[in-house]
């Protein structure tokens, strides 16, 4: 085995048996196949088999399964073994295994190793390990987490304050208010520390100074105000925050308190702003649906879809899902028919596929299959996937497989899943282990560039 090859296959899920199908094989009782493939370089099989052996307290055998992968020096294998060892109560062995990797300085390894140390009574060492990486947002986040356990929050705060003080303007424009800050999340991280210390006003002030307000759909300032029951401040912030995440936070708090009307009003108020509905239509419809107001939920998404630029596939899909969930699949089909007529009778597959589950829900599976087979895009890999799902739902397993086999280089995992369902395990494994695309070539850039103007 080769570490680079393992890494490529695991990252791209190319030429290997993915973890989802390893789980499926085990569920169906094909342990022998998983065990065999684990010994042939199939990483996800090795991991699944080692976990199963560990669950059976066959620890030595589990480690033997992972040993060839560890021998390549591939970090994900070492991390997986460390997690297993920790779960078995053998944290000292996990730490010893990871230490050489951490000494190489990779940020992902450093973060994992520091958190491992912190969980097992070595939080001060973890803090010292991460401290030199304070200018890296990822390592800084780990530093703040281990600082709490180590009782070194003031030391972490001082490091962040120094980085903030060293920040420079992001551009040469004298009116530029943005800072080139390292780590980029210094303000939110310092706010975390101040909140843990009970210094809420300082935490709020820090979050008001950050450049990016939302991360992964959450607004830290809104969440902080909600945690500390500062609802009127949250309401005022929601009125000024552009992304709608503060409005969503406000609605969530009000809903938790039983004030459903207040939550709905929070969304509707934001929706009145320019482009506001783009940000809150879906959570508003979900809120209405949770409280038995399906017609209103559909009305929200219908108005959104009918608005300027609203008839995008994901919006129409959400609307038609609501129709189906509330027993109105025929209304969903009527909407799609009207949309198709508005577009001159043309219906791209992105929209056509939305009607298929609606038809299936109405017991029109055979009609849906026939329409899929006569669509102008039926001879494409993505149409084959939808057609295969319809045929599988209809209990026509062999036809579902045949639809996918028309495009053997695509939909490989689904094709293998169909083969496994039919008991054709060897064929499924062969399909998964094919490499339809070559590995990427080495970077051709030689490290030099010209300073001459192109013209």
Secondary structure, DSSP 4 states (H G I P E B T S, - for coil): --HHHHHHHHHHT-SS--HHHHHHHHHTT-HHHHHHHHTTT-HHHHHHHHHHHHHTT-HHHHHHHHHHHHHTT-HHHHHHHHHHHHHTT-HHHHHHHHHHHHHTT-HHHHHHHHHHHHHTT-HHHHHHHHHTTTTSHHHHHHHHHHHHHHT-HHHHHHHHHHHHHT-EESSS-TT---EE-SSTTHHHHHHHHHHHTT-HHHHHHHHHT-S--EETTEEHHHHHHHHTT-HHHHHHHHTT-SSSHHHHHHHHHHHHTT-HHHHHHHHHHHHTSTTHHHHHHHHHHHHHHHTT-HHHHHHHHHHHHHSTT---HHHHHHHHHHHHHTT-HHHHHHHHHHHHHHTTT---HHHHHHHHHHHHHTT-HHHHHHHHHTSTTTTSHHHHHHHHHHHHHTT-HHHHHHHHHTTTTSSHHHHHHHHHHTT-HHHHHHHHH--SSPPPPPP---S----S---
